Amino acid sequence: MIQINGVTKNYGKEFKAVDNITLEIKDGEIFGFLGPNGAGKTTTLKMITGVTTLTAGDILINGKSIKTDDLGAKREFGFVPDSPDVLLRLKGYEYLNFIASIYGVPTEKRTAKIHELAERFEMLEALNDRLQNYSHGMRQKILIIGVLLHDPAVWILDEPLTGLDPKSSFTLKEMMREHARNGKTVFFSTHVLEVAEKLCDRIAIINHGKIIFVGTMDELKKHSEGNQSLESLFLELTDHE
């Protein structure tokens, strides 16, 4: 579970990138986080994961505060950032072993887990290559594999489908569903509105740093006449803010 309680992020004296937002992402659900570019999505995810400090409020990951128990909170989640360009001089297996070591995954367990996830994402043959030689999609897949090695209860994913081939995208969406069915949490941002419509149990829409909607697709459609697509409803809401 993720609890975002009255969180604000200021840059300078006047600009509020995120303005007093409150959200609860429950166990057992896939929660989509939507908004236009510059709306505050990535800033919010960076605060949840401790990459960026909070100006006000608090965030709890399975009851552990990112402000007062940051290491405890960080052990609860796996985070896939929006850019996969990290530690590019390492080989695939070196990067995965490095991440596994950070989270204290035993050697025997990590070997089996790396093999299982690499096979699922069709990356086994690439593990001996350096990340700098990977395509964008391959780098995205190696990051996803890395954050799943310690079986985190909470998945936090920033535009996770960007750059993935159709088969890998399908695999990740199936894994997200499996994770939620096991009573765990998936929180992800996306610009792909059709994915959010088909995959999410609930969504939140943020615009100009403020949450303007939280709920299910059925609840969102009640805000407008007819059976509009998520894209139409999204544009209608954000154009009026």
C-alpha positions in Angstrom: 0.0 0.0 0.0 1.1 3.6 -0.8 -0.3 6.4 1.3 0.4 10.0 0.0 -0.7 12.4 2.6 -0.9 16.2 1.9 2.2 16.2 -0.2 3.6 19.3 -1.8 6.8 20.0 -3.8 7.9 23.6 -4.3 10.7 24.8 -6.6 11.6 28.3 -5.7 9.2 30.6 -3.9 6.3 30.4 -6.2 6.2 27.3 -8.4 4.4 24.3 -6.9 5.2 21.2 -9.0 2.9 19.2 -6.8 0.3 20.9 -4.7 -1.1 19.3 -1.6 -2.1 15.9 -3.1 -3.5 13.0 -1.1 -3.8 9.4 -2.6 -4.1 5.9 -1.3 -3.0 3.1 -3.6 -4.4 -0.2 -2.1 -3.0 -3.7 -1.9 -4.2 -5.9 -4.7 -4.8 -3.1 -7.3 -3.2 -1.7 -10.4 -3.3 2.0 -10.1 -2.7 4.3 -13.1 -1.3 7.8 -12.8 -2.1 10.1 -15.7 -1.6 13.7 -16.7 -0.2 15.9 -19.4 3.5 16.6 -19.7 4.7 18.8 -16.8 1.6 18.0 -14.7 3.6 16.6 -11.8 3.6 12.8 -12.4 7.3 12.2 -12.4 7.9 14.6 -9.5 5.4 12.6 -7.5 7.0 9.3 -8.3 10.4 10.8 -7.4 9.1 11.8 -4.0 7.5 8.4 -3.4 10.8 6.7 -4.1 12.9 9.2 -2.1 14.8 10.6 -5.1 13.3 14.1 -4.4 12.6 15.5 -1.0 9.1 16.6 0.0 8.3 20.3 0.8 5.4 19.2 2.9 3.4 16.1 3.8 4.5 12.5 4.1 4.4 9.3 2.1 4.1 5.8 3.6 5.1 2.6 1.8 3.4 -0.3 3.6 3.4 1.9 6.7 7.0 3.0 6.5 7.6 6.8 6.1 9.9 7.9 3.2 10.8 10.9 5.4 11.6 9.2 8.7 12.5 5.6 7.6 13.7 6.0 4.1 15.7 2.8 4.0 12.8 0.8 5.4 10.4 2.3 2.9 12.8 1.7 0.0 13.1 -2.0 0.8 9.3 -2.3 0.2 9.3 -1.3 -3.4 10.9 -1.7 -6.8 11.2 1.4 -9.0 11.6 1.6 -12.8 12.5 5.2 -13.7 11.5 6.9 -17.0 15.1 6.7 -18.3 16.9 3.4 -18.7 20.3 4.9 -19.3 22.1 3.8 -16.1 25.5 2.1 -15.4 26.0 1.5 -19.1 29.5 0.1 -18.9 28.3 -2.9 -16.9 27.3 -6.1 -18.6 23.8 -7.3 -18.1 24.6 -10.0 -15.6 27.0 -7.6 -13.7 24.2 -5.0 -13.4 21.7 -7.6 -12.2 24.1 -9.0 -9.6 24.9 -5.5 -8.4 21.2 -4.7 -7.9 20.7 -8.1 -6.2 23.6 -7.4 -3.8 22.1 -4.0 -2.8 18.9 -5.8 -1.8 20.6 -8.7 -0.1 19.3 -11.4 -2.4 21.2 -14.6 -1.7 23.4 -15.9 -4.5 21.5 -19.1 -5.1 18.2 -17.4 -5.2 19.4 -14.5 -7.4 20.8 -16.9 -10.0 17.5 -18.7 -10.4 15.6 -15.4 -10.4 17.8 -13.8 -13.0 17.4 -16.8 -15.2 13.7 -16.9 -14.8 13.1 -13.2 -15.5 15.7 -13.0 -18.3 14.0 -16.0 -20.0 10.6 -14.4 -19.6 11.7 -11.2 -21.2 13.9 -13.0 -23.8 17.1 -11.5 -22.5 19.2 -14.6 -21.6 21.5 -14.3 -24.6 22.1 -10.6 -24.0 23.3 -10.9 -20.4 27.0 -11.0 -21.4 26.7 -7.8 -23.4 27.3 -4.3 -22.0 24.3 -2.2 -21.4 25.7 0.5 -23.7 25.3 -1.9 -26.6 21.6 -2.5 -25.7 18.7 -0.9 -27.5 16.4 1.4 -25.5 13.9 -1.4 -25.2 16.5 -3.9 -23.9 17.8 -1.4 -21.4 14.2 -1.0 -20.2 13.8 -4.7 -19.8 17.1 -5.1 -17.8 15.9 -2.4 -15.4 12.6 -4.1 -15.0 14.3 -7.4 -14.3 16.6 -5.7 -11.8 13.8 -4.2 -9.7 11.9 -7.5 -9.6 14.9 -9.6 -8.2 14.0 -9.0 -4.6 10.3 -9.6 -5.0 9.2 -6.2 -3.8 5.6 -5.9 -2.5 5.1 -2.5 -4.2 6.0 -1.8 -7.9 6.4 1.8 -8.9 6.8 2.2 -12.6 7.4 5.4 -14.6 6.2 5.0 -18.2 7.3 1.3 -18.1 6.0 0.3 -21.5 7.9 2.9 -23.4 10.3 1.3 -25.8 9.2 -2.3 -25.2 8.4 -4.5 -28.1 4.8 -5.9 -28.2 5.6 -9.2 -26.7 7.6 -7.8 -23.8 4.9 -5.2 -23.3 2.3 -8.0 -23.0 4.6 -9.9 -20.7 5.0 -7.0 -18.3 1.2 -6.3 -18.3 0.6 -9.9 -17.4 3.1 -9.7 -14.6 1.4 -6.6 -13.3 -1.9 -8.4 -13.2 -0.3 -11.4 -11.4 1.3 -9.1 -8.9 -2.0 -7.4 -8.1 -3.8 -10.8 -7.9 -1.3 -11.8 -5.3 -2.5 -9.0 -3.1 0.4 -6.6 -3.9 0.5 -3.1 -5.3 1.3 -1.7 -8.8 1.5 2.0 -9.2 2.5 3.3 -12.7 2.4 6.4 -14.8 1.6 6.3 -18.4 0.8 8.4 -21.5 -0.8 5.4 -23.2 -4.4 6.0 -22.3 -5.7 2.8 -23.9 -3.4 0.8 -21.6 -4.7 2.6 -18.5 -8.3 2.0 -19.6 -7.8 -1.8 -20.1 -5.3 -2.5 -17.2 -6.1 -0.3 -14.3 -8.4 -1.0 -11.4 -8.4 2.7 -10.6 -6.7 5.8 -12.0 -5.8 9.3 -10.8 -5.4 12.3 -13.1 -3.0 15.1 -12.1 -2.9 18.5 -13.8 -0.9 21.6 -12.8 0.3 19.7 -9.7 -3.3 19.0 -8.4 -5.3 15.8 -8.4 -8.4 16.4 -10.5 -9.9 12.9 -10.5 -9.5 9.6 -8.6 -11.6 6.5 -9.2 -12.6 3.8 -11.6 -13.3 4.1 -15.3 -17.0 3.8 -14.7 -16.8 6.6 -12.2 -14.9 8.7 -14.7 -17.4 8.2 -17.4 -20.2 9.4 -15.1 -18.6 12.8 -15.3 -19.5 13.1 -19.0 -22.4 12.1 -21.3 -22.2 9.0 -23.4 -19.7 6.2 -23.5 -16.6 8.3 -24.3 -13.1 6.9 -24.5 -10.6 7.5 -21.8 -8.7 9.8 -24.2 -11.8 12.0 -24.8 -12.5 12.2 -21.1 -8.9 12.9 -20.2 -8.7 15.8 -22.7 -12.0 17.2 -21.6 -10.8 17.3 -17.9 -7.3 18.6 -18.5 -8.4 21.2 -21.1 -10.7 22.8 -18.5 -8.0 23.0 -15.8 
